Amino acid sequence: MINVTKTFLPPKEEYDRILEEIWHSNQIANGGKLHLELRKKLKERLEVDNIILTANGTLPLQIALNLLGDEGEIITTPFSYVATTSSIVWEKCTPVFVDIHPDFLTIDEKKIEEAITPRTTLILATHVFGNPCNVEIIEKIARKHSLKVVYDAAHCFGIKYKKQSIFNYGDLSTCSFHATKLFHTGEGGAMITKDEKLYQQLFYRHNFGHAGELAYYGLGINAKMSELQAGMGLAVLQYVDSIIANHKKVAEWYDFYLKFNGYRKPSIRKFTEWNYSYYPVIFESAQLLLKIQKKLNENRVFPRRYFYPSLNKLPYVTAVKMEISEITADRIMCLPLAFDLQEKEVKEICRIINSCI
Ligand SMILES: *Cc1c(COP(=O)(O)O)cnc(C)c1O
């Protein structure tokens, strides 16, 4: 059976060896040794100034929206994982959807300004499949209208845009280290910002608002990453470059064996050093997608319909039409992409797809 992704597990002895330190220190929570070590290593690996490690990739979105959203209107993309929209609603803000670009699949920056109202507080856009949004134009629009910019960069481990970590764009970026993501800590996530003051505000909010043992800066919640998660992260981090290299190899096999007749790939924005985290293909019609999905499933291959449905169709948001996002969500599927996928498996998947056209 071949699934859309496969969780990379490090050799168990290596995780055990890291866990030994917990037994030694007897500290399993609250910014222990492993947490601090992972934070330091990620800061270096990702070339960012400030990183806060969290229990998952959704809490950073909630904290950012709670701090900067002001229960206002949030300009956002309808083509992302559900957490992007649900966090907005959860934090009592209102999602205002702006349709996506048909090739890049990121929010269409040309349509942002017409969606801004006096109630708009923030732009929350997703670098979907690790493909950077048009960060320069979004920055300009945000400055002009005094809006904050938050990027859901859940898919962006290791990505650079114009030689800079993609996490360095916008006021802050969030990331997910969930087991299905390229780099993982089991469950886990992070928030990243260049802004020192914002970093301090985010930091105390992710730790109950503590300013020392007995004082509080203000309202906070618990979003801390545990030592067990950090230990998994340290074990996986040693392999992340080889995971990316293997993903690249698999993506190149797909590029080679697929005929791209009746379906296409989204475009990656120029000046991007990508991480090969997903292999999405967009079919000419939803019928063709369903036919191919059925055929692959019969052969025990399980691609996944990322992202479906278009988020403007969720039952808890005000219904609006988002033409390109809806068409895309109906026709897009991510093909299996894992560190250990073999060339003959990719070749067989491609043969099945090509034979359906
Ligand atoms: C995975 C993901 C999240 C949520 O991350 P969790 O770690 O599962 O909470 C948020 N946004 C996007 C775009 C994602 O893909």
The ligand as an SDF file (V2000), in Angstrom:
LIG
                    3D

 15 15  0  0  0  0  0  0  0  0999 V2000
   -0.9200   21.1080    8.7560 C   0  0  0  0  0  0  0  0  0  0  0  0
   -1.4340   22.4780    8.5530 C   0  0  0  0  0  0  0  0  0  0  0  0
   -1.8680   23.2800    9.6250 C   0  0  0  0  0  0  0  0  0  0  0  0
   -2.0810   22.7530   11.0070 C   0  0  0  0  0  0  0  0  0  0  0  0
   -0.9890   22.2670   11.6160 O   0  0  0  0  0  0  0  0  0  0  0  0
   -1.1370   21.2400   12.8360 P   0  0  0  0  0  0  0  0  0  0  0  0
    0.2850   21.0760   13.2800 O   0  0  0  0  0  0  0  0  0  0  0  0
   -1.7320   19.9780   12.3060 O   0  0  0  0  0  0  0  0  0  0  0  0
   -1.9790   21.8940   13.8790 O   0  0  0  0  0  0  0  0  0  0  0  0
   -2.2220   24.5990    9.3610 C   0  0  0  0  0  0  0  0  0  0  0  0
   -2.1900   25.0980    8.1180 N   0  0  0  0  0  0  0  0  0  0  0  0
   -1.8030   24.3580    7.0690 C   0  0  0  0  0  0  0  0  0  0  0  0
   -1.7700   24.9970    5.7110 C   0  0  0  0  0  0  0  0  0  0  0  0
   -1.4440   23.0090    7.2300 C   0  0  0  0  0  0  0  0  0  0  0  0
   -1.1300   22.2630    6.1770 O   0  0  0  0  0  0  0  0  0  0  0  0
  1  2  1  0
  2  3  1  0
  2 14  2  0
  3  4  1  0
  3 10  2  0
  4  5  1  0
  5  6  1  0
  6  7  2  0
  6  8  1  0
  6  9  1  0
 10 11  1  0
 11 12  2  0
 12 13  1  0
 12 14  1  0
 14 15  1  0
M  END
$$$$
